[in-house]
Amino acid sequence: MGVNRLSHVATDAEINLMRKSGLTSPIEIEPGIVYSPIGGGITTAKSSIEVGMELAKFSRLIPALQKIVEDNLQEIGKTVSQKTGKIENDLKLNLEIDGNDYYAVEQIFGITIYLGKY
């Protein structure tokens, strides 16, 4: 299901004005052929809607991942100790992302701890 007609077909001048104003609208190329902006278009701040949605996702996800690490810090420390034979009380963890998989990587020993798929 899709849109195949618009009640108003924008002129080139109207399309240019909308873009300059940061507005997004579907465009009817010819009767029966309507295109929507790739990636959802732009915001009135003239930034990508798709990028804005990704930013919102990571704004929620990063604190959630931090809580997972904080809640499991002792277990992560045990994992590092088991793999290295050393007890490390000052873990230095970085977040790494591979597609939808998230990892905490211990920087001193290079130990990778899987945090989940999001």
N, C-alpha and C positions, 0 to 999 in steps of 0.2 A: 504494500500500500504506500502510495506517495502522493505528492502534489503534482497535478498536471496542468493547472491553470492558476493564474493570479488575477485578482479583481482589478489590479492596476499594474500595468507593465511600465516599469521605471525607464526613463530616458537615460542616455549616457550621462547627461549633465546631472540628473538626479542621483545616479549611482555614484558619480564622482563626489558630489556634495555629501552623500551619506558616508562614504569612506573617509572623507576629510573630517567629518564630525564624529567618527568612531562608531557609526551605526552599521548594523548588519541586516541584510534582507535577502531572501531568495530572489533569484533573477530568472525571468522567463526569456529564454533565448529565442524561441519561436513557439507558435501555438503547440501546446502539448509537451514542451520540453522545459522543465524548471530545474534550476540548479540551486542547491543550498551551499553556503560557504563551507569550504574544506576546514575541518577541525572546529566547526562551530562558529567561525568568524572572529570578530574582534569586539572588545569591550569599548565603552565610551572613553576609557583611558588609553585606547588605541593599542592595547596589548591583546595577545591571543587568548581566546576563551579556553582553548585546550590547555594552554600553559597555566592559566588561572585555576583550572580544575585540578591539575597536577599539584600545584602549590597547596591548594586546600587539602588534598589527600595527604601530602607529606607533612603538613602542619599538624594533622591529627596522628599520623603514623609514627613520626619520630618520638614524641613523648611516650607513646604506647610501647615502642621498642625499648626506650630507656627504662621504663618501669619493668619490663620483662627482665632486662639485665640486672637492675637493682634487686628485684625480687629473687633472682637466682644467682646472686654474686658468689655465695658460698659454694654452690654446685659448680660454677664456672671455675672458681679457684681450685677445687678438687680435681676437675678435669685437667687443668693446666699442670697441677702437681703430678698427677698420674702419668701424664704424657712426657713430662720432663724429668721427673724424679727430684724436682726442686720445689720448695715452698716459696711462693711469691705472694706477698701481702699487698703489693702495690701494682695491681693489674693496670695495664694501659691498653684500653680497648678502642678500636675504631670500627665504625659501621661500614660494611661492604654490601653492595647490592649486585645481584646477578639475575637479571630479569625480574621475576616476582619473588625470588629467594633472598632472604636477608640473613647476614652473618655478623657476629661480633668477632673481630680478629685481634688476638692478644699480640701486641706489637713487639714485646721483648723476645718471645719464643716462636712467634708466627703460628700459634695455635688458632684454628678456626672453629667457632662454635655456631652451629646452625640455630637461628632464631625463629624461623618459620617462613611460610609463603603468604604474601599479602598482596 
